[in-house]
Amino acid sequence: MARESTCQFAILGMLCREPMSGYDLRGAIEQSVGHFWQESYGNLYPTLERMEEEGLVELDREEHSRGGRVRKVYRVTAKGRKALAEWLRRPVLPHVERNELLLKLFFGAQVGPEDSLAQVERSRAEAEGLLAALRRIDEDVRHSREGHPELLYSHLSIRAGLLGLEAHLRWCDEAREALQRLARTKVSTREEGMR
């Protein structure tokens, strides 16, 4: 399934929770599924318009701001709920992850262990920040949706993110040790060659 058509299912899923504007959808995606699903916000509004034309969503209401801007709030239609349910039942398409860090490490011998170590350290710091944010999201979701039928589903997706980040941090530690050993070996070899 193409990326653009998958975007519509992310939108439908969010609108099944409650009516939202495009701006609200952006925030909801960031705060809930953003740790494993990213949407191009330039794609969000055109997709919403197309979905309205196809009858998957409809205008719930228009809200007028003091500045005269109109905020369109959409809700999912019965046709949209049916389309989402059909998509949810389809098998997941195989996915090959594109990981720039691993690609750079694969070719790391071209620059040396210090440069690769710097890449690993940056990735580790980023993962620590994401892990802390995801833990806060998990706590918020568990408290705000306690007893809600969607809580288990939300928690399972968040848990996958938590475990993935924890595994990445462990890998970063292993990579750091290996690259530091390699850097020390290269320094020792250079020093011996200078004698």
BAROVO-826006 format. One record per residue: x, y, z of N, C-alpha, C in turn; residue in one letter. Coordinates in Angstrom, 2 decimals. Layout:
<pts>
+---------+---------+---------+---------+---------+---------+---------+---------+---------+------+
|     n_u |     n_v |     n_w |    ca_u |    ca_v |    ca_w |     c_u |     c_v |     c_w | code |
+---------+---------+---------+---------+---------+---------+---------+---------+---------+------+
|       X |       Y |       Z |       X |       Y |       Z |       X |       Y |       Z |    A |
...
+---------+---------+---------+---------+---------+---------+---------+---------+---------+------+
</pts>
This chain:
<pts>
+---------+---------+---------+---------+---------+---------+---------+---------+---------+------+
|     n_u |     n_v |     n_w |    ca_u |    ca_v |    ca_w |     c_u |     c_v |     c_w | code |
+---------+---------+---------+---------+---------+---------+---------+---------+---------+------+
|    0.84 |   -1.18 |    0.00 |    0.00 |    0.00 |    0.00 |    0.88 |    1.23 |    0.00 |    M |
|    0.55 |    2.22 |   -0.77 |    1.35 |    3.43 |   -0.90 |    1.31 |    4.24 |    0.38 |    A |
|    2.36 |    5.04 |    0.59 |    2.47 |    5.86 |    1.79 |    1.28 |    6.80 |    1.93 |    R |
|    0.88 |    7.45 |    0.83 |   -0.22 |    8.42 |    0.90 |   -1.52 |    7.75 |    1.33 |    E |
|   -1.81 |    6.57 |    0.80 |   -3.06 |    5.93 |    1.18 |   -3.00 |    5.43 |    2.62 |    S |
|   -1.82 |    5.10 |    3.13 |   -1.71 |    4.71 |    4.52 |   -1.96 |    5.91 |    5.42 |    T |
|   -1.62 |    7.09 |    4.96 |   -1.88 |    8.31 |    5.72 |   -3.37 |    8.42 |    6.04 |    C |
|   -4.22 |    8.07 |    5.09 |   -5.66 |    8.20 |    5.34 |   -6.11 |    7.29 |    6.48 |    Q |
|   -5.46 |    6.14 |    6.66 |   -5.86 |    5.25 |    7.74 |   -5.41 |    5.77 |    9.10 |    F |
|   -4.26 |    6.44 |    9.12 |   -3.84 |    7.10 |   10.36 |   -4.85 |    8.19 |   10.74 |    A |
|   -5.30 |    8.94 |    9.74 |   -6.29 |    9.99 |    9.98 |   -7.61 |    9.37 |   10.44 |    I |
|   -8.07 |    8.33 |    9.76 |   -9.33 |    7.69 |   10.13 |   -9.27 |    7.17 |   11.57 |    L |
|   -8.15 |    6.53 |   11.93 |   -8.01 |    6.02 |   13.29 |   -8.11 |    7.13 |   14.32 |    G |
|   -7.47 |    8.25 |   14.04 |   -7.53 |    9.38 |   14.97 |   -8.95 |    9.95 |   15.06 |    M |
|   -9.61 |   10.06 |   13.92 |  -10.96 |   10.63 |   13.92 |  -11.98 |    9.68 |   14.54 |    L |
|  -11.67 |    8.39 |   14.62 |  -12.56 |    7.46 |   15.33 |  -12.57 |    7.77 |   16.82 |    C |
|  -11.51 |    8.38 |   17.30 |  -11.43 |    8.73 |   18.73 |  -12.31 |    9.95 |   19.03 |    R |
|  -12.24 |   10.95 |   18.15 |  -13.03 |   12.17 |   18.33 |  -12.87 |   13.05 |   17.09 |    E |
|  -13.83 |   13.94 |   16.83 |  -13.69 |   14.88 |   15.71 |  -12.49 |   15.81 |   15.95 |    P |
|  -11.77 |   16.11 |   14.88 |  -10.57 |   16.95 |   14.99 |  -10.38 |   17.79 |   13.73 |    M |
|   -9.67 |   18.88 |   13.90 |   -9.22 |   19.69 |   12.77 |   -7.89 |   19.12 |   12.28 |    S |
|   -7.41 |   19.62 |   11.16 |   -6.10 |   19.20 |   10.67 |   -5.01 |   19.50 |   11.69 |    G |
|   -5.11 |   20.66 |   12.32 |   -4.14 |   21.04 |   13.35 |   -4.20 |   20.07 |   14.53 |    Y |
|   -5.42 |   19.73 |   14.96 |   -5.59 |   18.77 |   16.06 |   -5.00 |   17.42 |   15.68 |    D |
|   -5.21 |   17.00 |   14.44 |   -4.67 |   15.72 |   13.97 |   -3.15 |   15.70 |   14.07 |    L |
|   -2.53 |   16.80 |   13.66 |   -1.06 |   16.90 |   13.75 |   -0.60 |   16.64 |   15.17 |    R |
|   -1.23 |   17.33 |   16.13 |   -0.86 |   17.18 |   17.54 |   -1.14 |   15.79 |   18.06 |    G |
|   -2.30 |   15.23 |   17.68 |   -2.67 |   13.89 |   18.15 |   -1.70 |   12.84 |   17.63 |    A |
|   -1.29 |   12.97 |   16.38 |   -0.34 |   12.03 |   15.80 |    1.01 |   12.14 |   16.52 |    I |
|    1.47 |   13.37 |   16.75 |    2.75 |   13.56 |   17.44 |    2.71 |   12.98 |   18.85 |    E |
|    1.61 |   13.21 |   19.56 |    1.53 |   12.82 |   20.97 |    1.18 |   11.35 |   21.19 |    Q |
|    0.69 |   10.67 |   20.18 |    0.25 |    9.29 |   20.40 |    1.06 |    8.29 |   19.58 |    S |
|    1.05 |    8.39 |   18.29 |    1.70 |    7.40 |   17.44 |    3.01 |    7.91 |   16.85 |    V |
|    3.40 |    9.13 |   17.23 |    4.59 |    9.76 |   16.65 |    5.88 |    9.01 |   16.87 |    G |
|    5.94 |    8.14 |   17.88 |    7.18 |    7.40 |   18.12 |    7.38 |    6.26 |   17.13 |    H |
|    6.33 |    5.90 |   16.38 |    6.52 |    4.84 |   15.39 |    5.88 |    5.18 |   14.05 |    F |
|    5.18 |    6.29 |   13.95 |    4.54 |    6.64 |   12.69 |    4.65 |    8.13 |   12.47 |    W |
|    5.26 |    8.51 |   11.36 |    5.42 |    9.92 |   11.03 |    4.57 |   10.24 |    9.80 |    Q |
|    3.95 |   11.37 |    9.83 |    3.19 |   11.84 |    8.68 |    3.76 |   13.16 |    8.20 |    E |
|    3.80 |   13.32 |    6.91 |    4.18 |   14.59 |    6.33 |    2.99 |   15.53 |    6.50 |    S |
|    3.20 |   16.64 |    7.21 |    2.09 |   17.55 |    7.45 |    1.65 |   18.25 |    6.18 |    Y |
|    2.52 |   18.33 |    5.20 |    2.13 |   18.85 |    3.90 |    1.17 |   17.91 |    3.19 |    G |
|    1.18 |   16.64 |    3.56 |    0.32 |   15.62 |    2.99 |   -1.02 |   15.52 |    3.73 |    N |
|   -1.03 |   15.95 |    4.98 |   -2.19 |   15.78 |    5.84 |   -3.43 |   16.51 |    5.32 |    L |
|   -3.30 |   17.79 |    5.01 |   -4.47 |   18.57 |    4.59 |   -5.02 |   18.14 |    3.22 |    Y |
|   -4.15 |   17.91 |    2.22 |   -4.69 |   17.41 |    0.95 |   -5.37 |   16.05 |    1.09 |    P |
|   -4.81 |   15.19 |    1.96 |   -5.42 |   13.87 |    2.19 |   -6.78 |   14.03 |    2.84 |    T |
|   -6.89 |   14.93 |    3.80 |   -8.19 |   15.20 |    4.44 |   -9.22 |   15.66 |    3.41 |    L |
|   -8.83 |   16.56 |    2.53 |   -9.75 |   17.07 |    1.50 |  -10.19 |   15.94 |    0.57 |    E |
|   -9.24 |   15.10 |    0.16 |   -9.57 |   13.98 |   -0.72 |  -10.51 |   13.00 |   -0.01 |    R |
|  -10.25 |   12.76 |    1.26 |  -11.09 |   11.85 |    2.03 |  -12.51 |   12.39 |    2.17 |    M |
|  -12.62 |   13.71 |    2.29 |  -13.96 |   14.31 |    2.36 |  -14.70 |   14.11 |    1.03 |    E |
|  -13.98 |   14.30 |   -0.07 |  -14.58 |   14.08 |   -1.40 |  -15.02 |   12.64 |   -1.57 |    E |
|  -14.26 |   11.68 |   -1.00 |  -14.58 |   10.26 |   -1.12 |  -15.63 |    9.80 |   -0.10 |    E |
|  -16.03 |   10.69 |    0.80 |  -17.05 |   10.35 |    1.78 |  -16.54 |    9.57 |    2.98 |    G |
|  -15.23 |    9.56 |    3.19 |  -14.65 |    8.86 |    4.34 |  -14.73 |    9.70 |    5.62 |    L |
|  -14.67 |   11.00 |    5.44 |  -14.84 |   11.95 |    6.55 |  -15.82 |   13.02 |    6.10 |    V |
|  -16.37 |   13.73 |    7.08 |  -17.26 |   14.85 |    6.76 |  -17.01 |   15.97 |    7.75 |    E |
|  -17.41 |   17.15 |    7.37 |  -17.25 |   18.31 |    8.22 |  -18.18 |   18.17 |    9.42 |    L |
|  -17.62 |   18.25 |   10.59 |  -18.40 |   18.19 |   11.83 |  -18.90 |   19.59 |   12.17 |    D |
|  -17.97 |   20.56 |   12.07 |  -18.32 |   21.95 |   12.35 |  -17.19 |   22.86 |   11.87 |    R |
|  -17.51 |   24.12 |   11.75 |  -16.51 |   25.15 |   11.47 |  -16.44 |   26.08 |   12.67 |    E |
|  -15.24 |   26.37 |   13.09 |  -15.03 |   27.29 |   14.21 |  -14.32 |   28.51 |   13.68 |    E |
|  -14.84 |   29.67 |   14.03 |  -14.25 |   30.93 |   13.56 |  -13.42 |   31.56 |   14.67 |    H |
|  -12.18 |   31.91 |   14.32 |  -11.30 |   32.53 |   15.31 |  -11.48 |   34.04 |   15.26 |    S |
|  -10.90 |   34.72 |   16.23 |  -11.00 |   36.19 |   16.27 |  -10.33 |   36.82 |   15.06 |    R |
|   -9.29 |   36.16 |   14.56 |   -8.58 |   36.69 |   13.40 |   -9.30 |   36.44 |   12.09 |    G |
|  -10.47 |   35.81 |   12.14 |  -11.25 |   35.56 |   10.93 |  -10.94 |   34.24 |   10.25 |    G |
|  -10.01 |   33.48 |   10.79 |   -9.68 |   32.18 |   10.19 |  -10.77 |   31.17 |   10.53 |    R |
|  -11.00 |   30.29 |    9.59 |  -12.00 |   29.23 |    9.80 |  -11.26 |   27.93 |   10.07 |    V |
|  -11.62 |   27.29 |   11.15 |  -11.02 |   26.02 |   11.54 |  -12.05 |   24.93 |   11.26 |    R |
|  -11.70 |   24.02 |   10.33 |  -12.62 |   22.94 |    9.97 |  -12.35 |   21.73 |   10.86 |    K |
|  -13.40 |   21.25 |   11.51 |  -13.30 |   20.07 |   12.37 |  -14.03 |   18.93 |   11.66 |    V |
|  -13.30 |   17.82 |   11.45 |  -13.84 |   16.68 |   10.70 |  -14.21 |   15.54 |   11.64 |    Y |
|  -15.14 |   14.71 |   11.17 |  -15.48 |   13.47 |   11.87 |  -15.49 |   12.35 |   10.84 |    R |
|  -15.30 |   11.15 |   11.32 |  -15.28 |    9.98 |   10.44 |  -16.72 |    9.59 |   10.10 |    V |
|  -16.93 |    9.10 |    8.90 |  -18.26 |    8.64 |    8.48 |  -18.34 |    7.12 |    8.64 |    T |
|  -19.52 |    6.57 |    8.45 |  -19.68 |    5.10 |    8.49 |  -18.81 |    4.45 |    7.41 |    A |
|  -18.75 |    5.08 |    6.24 |  -17.92 |    4.57 |    5.15 |  -16.44 |    4.59 |    5.57 |    K |
|  -16.03 |    5.63 |    6.28 |  -14.66 |    5.73 |    6.76 |  -14.34 |    4.67 |    7.80 |    G |
|  -15.28 |    4.42 |    8.71 |  -15.08 |    3.37 |    9.73 |  -14.94 |    2.00 |    9.06 |    R |
|  -15.77 |    1.77 |    8.03 |  -15.71 |    0.49 |    7.32 |  -14.36 |    0.34 |    6.61 |    K |
|  -13.89 |    1.42 |    5.96 |  -12.60 |    1.37 |    5.27 |  -11.47 |    1.11 |    6.26 |    A |
|  -11.53 |    1.76 |    7.43 |  -10.50 |    1.54 |    8.44 |  -10.52 |    0.09 |    8.93 |    L |
|  -11.69 |   -0.44 |    9.21 |  -11.80 |   -1.83 |    9.69 |  -11.25 |   -2.81 |    8.65 |    A |
|  -11.55 |   -2.58 |    7.38 |  -11.02 |   -3.46 |    6.32 |   -9.50 |   -3.39 |    6.28 |    E |
|   -8.95 |   -2.19 |    6.39 |   -7.50 |   -2.03 |    6.37 |   -6.86 |   -2.70 |    7.58 |    W |
|   -7.48 |   -2.56 |    8.76 |   -6.93 |   -3.16 |    9.98 |   -6.87 |   -4.68 |    9.90 |    L |
|   -7.73 |   -5.27 |    9.12 |   -7.76 |   -6.74 |    8.99 |   -6.77 |   -7.26 |    7.95 |    R |
|   -6.27 |   -6.40 |    7.08 |   -5.30 |   -6.83 |    6.05 |   -3.95 |   -7.14 |    6.69 |    R |
|   -3.21 |   -8.09 |    6.10 |   -1.86 |   -8.36 |    6.61 |   -0.96 |   -7.13 |    6.44 |    P |
|   -0.04 |   -6.98 |    7.37 |    0.91 |   -5.87 |    7.29 |    1.90 |   -6.16 |    6.17 |    V |
|    2.20 |   -5.14 |    5.36 |    3.16 |   -5.31 |    4.28 |    4.58 |   -5.40 |    4.84 |    L |
|    5.44 |   -6.22 |    4.22 |    6.83 |   -6.30 |    4.68 |    7.48 |   -4.92 |    4.64 |    P |
|    8.34 |   -4.68 |    5.59 |    8.97 |   -3.37 |    5.71 |   10.47 |   -3.54 |    5.88 |    H |
|   11.23 |   -2.84 |    5.07 |   12.68 |   -2.81 |    5.24 |   13.02 |   -1.43 |    5.80 |    V |
|   13.59 |   -1.43 |    7.00 |   13.92 |   -0.17 |    7.65 |   15.08 |    0.50 |    6.94 |    E |
|   14.98 |    1.80 |    6.78 |   16.08 |    2.60 |    6.25 |   16.72 |    3.27 |    7.45 |    R |
|   17.95 |    2.87 |    7.79 |   18.62 |    3.36 |    8.98 |   19.94 |    3.98 |    8.57 |    N |
|   19.97 |    5.30 |    8.55 |   21.16 |    6.01 |    8.09 |   22.36 |    5.76 |    9.00 |    E |
|   22.12 |    5.63 |   10.30 |   23.23 |    5.36 |   11.22 |   23.92 |    4.05 |   10.86 |    L |
|   23.12 |    3.00 |   10.64 |   23.73 |    1.70 |   10.30 |   24.45 |    1.75 |    8.96 |    L |
|   23.91 |    2.50 |    8.02 |   24.57 |    2.64 |    6.72 |   25.92 |    3.33 |    6.89 |    L |
|   25.96 |    4.39 |    7.71 |   27.22 |    5.10 |    7.94 |   28.22 |    4.21 |    8.68 |    K |
|   27.75 |    3.42 |    9.64 |   28.66 |    2.52 |   10.35 |   29.19 |    1.42 |    9.43 |    L |
|   28.36 |    0.95 |    8.53 |   28.78 |   -0.09 |    7.60 |   29.99 |    0.37 |    6.80 |    F |
|   30.01 |    1.65 |    6.43 |   31.12 |    2.20 |    5.65 |   32.10 |    2.98 |    6.53 |    F |
|   32.02 |    2.81 |    7.85 |   32.82 |    3.59 |    8.79 |   34.32 |    3.46 |    8.65 |    G |
|   34.81 |    2.38 |    8.09 |   36.26 |    2.21 |    7.93 |   36.84 |    3.28 |    7.02 |    A |
|   36.00 |    3.94 |    6.25 |   36.49 |    4.98 |    5.34 |   36.90 |    6.25 |    6.10 |    Q |
|   36.41 |    6.43 |    7.33 |   36.73 |    7.64 |    8.10 |   37.40 |    7.33 |    9.42 |    V |
|   37.21 |    6.17 |    9.96 |   37.86 |    5.82 |   11.22 |   36.90 |    5.74 |   12.39 |    G |
|   37.36 |    5.11 |   13.48 |   36.47 |    4.84 |   14.62 |   35.99 |    6.09 |   15.35 |    P |
|   36.78 |    7.15 |   15.38 |   36.37 |    8.35 |   16.12 |   35.11 |    8.96 |   15.50 |    E |
|   35.06 |    9.03 |   14.17 |   33.89 |    9.59 |   13.50 |   32.66 |    8.71 |   13.71 |    D |
|   32.87 |    7.40 |   13.63 |   31.76 |    6.48 |   13.86 |   31.28 |    6.54 |   15.30 |    S |
|   32.22 |    6.68 |   16.23 |   31.87 |    6.80 |   17.64 |   31.02 |    8.05 |   17.87 |    L |
|   31.37 |    9.14 |   17.21 |   30.59 |   10.37 |   17.35 |   29.15 |   10.15 |   16.86 |    A |
|   28.99 |    9.39 |   15.77 |   27.65 |    9.09 |   15.26 |   26.85 |    8.28 |   16.29 |    Q |
|   27.49 |    7.30 |   16.88 |   26.83 |    6.45 |   17.88 |   26.44 |    7.28 |   19.10 |    V |
|   27.34 |    8.15 |   19.55 |   27.05 |    8.98 |   20.72 |   25.86 |    9.91 |   20.46 |    E |
|   25.80 |   10.50 |   19.26 |   24.65 |   11.36 |   18.92 |   23.36 |   10.56 |   18.92 |    R |
|   23.42 |    9.36 |   18.34 |   22.23 |    8.52 |   18.28 |   21.80 |    8.11 |   19.69 |    S |
|   22.75 |    7.82 |   20.55 |   22.43 |    7.42 |   21.92 |   21.75 |    8.57 |   22.66 |    R |
|   22.29 |    9.78 |   22.53 |   21.70 |   10.93 |   23.21 |   20.26 |   11.18 |   22.73 |    A |
|   20.07 |   11.05 |   21.42 |   18.72 |   11.23 |   20.86 |   17.77 |   10.15 |   21.40 |    E |
|   18.24 |    8.92 |   21.45 |   17.40 |    7.82 |   21.94 |   17.06 |    8.00 |   23.41 |    A |
|   18.00 |    8.52 |   24.21 |   17.70 |    8.78 |   25.62 |   16.58 |    9.80 |   25.76 |    E |
|   16.63 |   10.85 |   24.93 |   15.58 |   11.87 |   24.96 |   14.23 |   11.30 |   24.54 |    G |
|   14.25 |   10.50 |   23.48 |   13.00 |    9.88 |   23.01 |   12.43 |    8.92 |   24.05 |    L |
|   13.31 |    8.17 |   24.70 |   12.85 |    7.22 |   25.71 |   12.18 |    7.96 |   26.87 |    L |
|   12.78 |    9.04 |   27.31 |   12.19 |    9.82 |   28.40 |   10.82 |   10.38 |   27.98 |    A |
|   10.74 |   10.89 |   26.76 |    9.46 |   11.43 |   26.27 |    8.41 |   10.33 |   26.16 |    A |
|    8.81 |    9.18 |   25.67 |    7.86 |    8.08 |   25.49 |    7.39 |    7.54 |   26.84 |    L |
|    8.26 |    7.55 |   27.82 |    7.84 |    7.14 |   29.17 |    6.79 |    8.10 |   29.73 |    R |
|    6.98 |    9.41 |   29.47 |    5.98 |   10.39 |   29.91 |    4.65 |   10.17 |   29.19 |    R |
|    4.71 |    9.90 |   27.88 |    3.49 |    9.64 |   27.11 |    2.79 |    8.40 |   27.66 |    I |
|    3.56 |    7.35 |   27.95 |    2.98 |    6.12 |   28.48 |    2.26 |    6.39 |   29.80 |    D |
|    2.91 |    7.15 |   30.66 |    2.31 |    7.48 |   31.96 |    1.02 |    8.29 |   31.76 |    E |
|    1.07 |    9.28 |   30.88 |   -0.10 |   10.11 |   30.61 |   -1.25 |    9.29 |   30.05 |    D |
|   -0.94 |    8.41 |   29.10 |   -1.98 |    7.58 |   28.48 |   -2.60 |    6.65 |   29.51 |    V |
|   -1.78 |    6.04 |   30.35 |   -2.32 |    5.11 |   31.33 |   -3.22 |    5.82 |   32.35 |    R |
|   -2.87 |    7.07 |   32.70 |   -3.71 |    7.80 |   33.66 |   -4.94 |    8.41 |   33.00 |    H |
|   -4.77 |    8.99 |   31.81 |   -5.89 |    9.68 |   31.17 |   -6.90 |    8.72 |   30.55 |    S |
|   -6.49 |    7.51 |   30.21 |   -7.39 |    6.57 |   29.55 |   -7.67 |    5.34 |   30.42 |    R |
|   -7.43 |    5.46 |   31.70 |   -7.65 |    4.33 |   32.61 |   -9.09 |    3.82 |   32.47 |    E |
|   -9.21 |    2.52 |   32.26 |  -10.52 |    1.90 |   32.10 |  -11.11 |    2.03 |   30.71 |    G |
|  -10.44 |    2.76 |   29.83 |  -10.92 |    2.95 |   28.45 |  -10.59 |    1.70 |   27.62 |    H |
|  -11.48 |    1.27 |   26.74 |  -11.22 |    0.05 |   25.96 |  -10.01 |    0.16 |   25.02 |    P |
|   -9.57 |    1.38 |   24.70 |   -8.41 |    1.54 |   23.81 |   -7.09 |    1.50 |   24.57 |    E |
|   -7.12 |    1.51 |   25.89 |   -5.89 |    1.60 |   26.68 |   -4.91 |    0.47 |   26.35 |    L |
|   -5.37 |   -0.76 |   26.30 |   -4.48 |   -1.88 |   26.03 |   -3.79 |   -1.72 |   24.69 |    L |
|   -4.54 |   -1.32 |   23.67 |   -3.96 |   -1.17 |   22.33 |   -2.91 |   -0.05 |   22.31 |    Y |
|   -3.23 |    1.05 |   22.95 |   -2.26 |    2.16 |   23.03 |   -1.01 |    1.70 |   23.77 |    S |
|   -1.21 |    1.03 |   24.88 |   -0.08 |    0.61 |   25.70 |    0.82 |   -0.38 |   24.94 |    H |
|    0.23 |   -1.29 |   24.18 |    1.03 |   -2.25 |   23.42 |    1.94 |   -1.55 |   22.41 |    L |
|    1.42 |   -0.54 |   21.72 |    2.25 |    0.16 |   20.74 |    3.33 |    0.98 |   21.43 |    S |
|    2.99 |    1.60 |   22.55 |    3.97 |    2.37 |   23.29 |    5.05 |    1.44 |   23.85 |    I |
|    4.64 |    0.29 |   24.34 |    5.58 |   -0.70 |   24.91 |    6.59 |   -1.15 |   23.86 |    R |
|    6.13 |   -1.35 |   22.64 |    7.07 |   -1.72 |   21.56 |    8.10 |   -0.63 |   21.36 |    A |
|    7.68 |    0.62 |   21.41 |    8.62 |    1.73 |   21.28 |    9.61 |    1.78 |   22.43 |    G |
|    9.11 |    1.58 |   23.65 |    9.99 |    1.59 |   24.82 |   11.05 |    0.50 |   24.72 |    L |
|   10.61 |   -0.72 |   24.41 |   11.56 |   -1.84 |   24.31 |   12.55 |   -1.63 |   23.18 |    L |
|   12.08 |   -1.09 |   22.05 |   12.97 |   -0.82 |   20.93 |   14.05 |    0.20 |   21.29 |    G |
|   13.65 |    1.26 |   21.99 |   14.62 |    2.28 |   22.40 |   15.60 |    1.74 |   23.43 |    L |
|   15.09 |    0.94 |   24.37 |   15.99 |    0.34 |   25.37 |   17.01 |   -0.58 |   24.69 |    E |
|   16.56 |   -1.35 |   23.70 |   17.48 |   -2.23 |   22.96 |   18.50 |   -1.40 |   22.18 |    A |
|   18.06 |   -0.29 |   21.59 |   18.97 |    0.57 |   20.84 |   20.03 |    1.15 |   21.77 |    H |
|   19.64 |    1.54 |   22.97 |   20.61 |    2.08 |   23.93 |   21.64 |    1.02 |   24.32 |    L |
|   21.20 |   -0.21 |   24.52 |   22.15 |   -1.30 |   24.83 |   23.11 |   -1.51 |   23.65 |    R |
|   22.57 |   -1.48 |   22.43 |   23.42 |   -1.63 |   21.25 |   24.41 |   -0.48 |   21.16 |    W |
|   23.97 |    0.74 |   21.45 |   24.88 |    1.90 |   21.42 |   26.04 |    1.69 |   22.39 |    C |
|   25.73 |    1.15 |   23.56 |   26.79 |    0.90 |   24.54 |   27.80 |   -0.12 |   24.01 |    D |
|   27.30 |   -1.18 |   23.38 |   28.19 |   -2.19 |   22.79 |   29.03 |   -1.59 |   21.66 |    E |
|   28.37 |   -0.80 |   20.81 |   29.08 |   -0.18 |   19.68 |   30.14 |    0.79 |   20.20 |    A |
|   29.80 |    1.55 |   21.25 |   30.75 |    2.50 |   21.83 |   32.00 |    1.76 |   22.32 |    R |
|   31.81 |    0.67 |   23.06 |   32.94 |   -0.09 |   23.58 |   33.81 |   -0.63 |   22.45 |    E |
|   33.18 |   -1.18 |   21.43 |   33.93 |   -1.76 |   20.31 |   34.71 |   -0.68 |   19.56 |    A |
|   34.10 |    0.46 |   19.33 |   34.77 |    1.54 |   18.59 |   35.87 |    2.17 |   19.43 |    L |
|   35.67 |    2.27 |   20.74 |   36.73 |    2.79 |   21.61 |   37.93 |    1.84 |   21.62 |    Q |
|   37.67 |    0.53 |   21.66 |   38.77 |   -0.47 |   21.60 |   39.53 |   -0.32 |   20.29 |    R |
|   38.78 |   -0.19 |   19.19 |   39.42 |   -0.04 |   17.88 |   40.26 |    1.23 |   17.83 |    L |
|   39.74 |    2.32 |   18.37 |   40.49 |    3.59 |   18.36 |   41.77 |    3.45 |   19.18 |    A |
|   41.69 |    2.78 |   20.34 |   42.89 |    2.57 |   21.17 |   43.92 |    1.71 |   20.43 |    R |
|   43.44 |    0.68 |   19.74 |   44.33 |   -0.20 |   18.98 |   45.05 |    0.58 |   17.89 |    T |
|   44.32 |    1.46 |   17.20 |   44.93 |    2.26 |   16.12 |   45.97 |    3.21 |   16.68 |    K |
|   45.69 |    3.81 |   17.86 |   46.66 |    4.72 |   18.49 |   47.92 |    3.95 |   18.87 |    V |
|   47.73 |    2.76 |   19.47 |   48.89 |    1.94 |   19.87 |   49.71 |    1.54 |   18.66 |    S |
|   49.07 |    1.18 |   17.58 |   49.77 |    0.78 |   16.36 |   50.55 |    1.96 |   15.78 |    T |
|   49.95 |    3.15 |   15.81 |   50.64 |    4.35 |   15.30 |   51.86 |    4.66 |   16.17 |    R |
|   51.69 |    4.56 |   17.50 |   52.80 |    4.85 |   18.40 |   53.94 |    3.87 |   18.22 |    E |
|   53.62 |    2.60 |   18.02 |   54.65 |    1.60 |   17.79 |   55.38 |    1.87 |   16.48 |    E |
|   54.64 |    2.31 |   15.48 |   55.26 |    2.61 |   14.18 |   56.17 |    3.80 |   14.23 |    G |
|   55.96 |    4.70 |   15.22 |   56.80 |    5.89 |   15.35 |   58.10 |    5.59 |   16.09 |    M |
|   58.19 |    4.42 |   16.74 |   59.42 |    4.09 |   17.51 |   60.53 |    3.63 |   16.61 |    R |
+---------+---------+---------+---------+---------+---------+---------+---------+---------+------+
</pts>
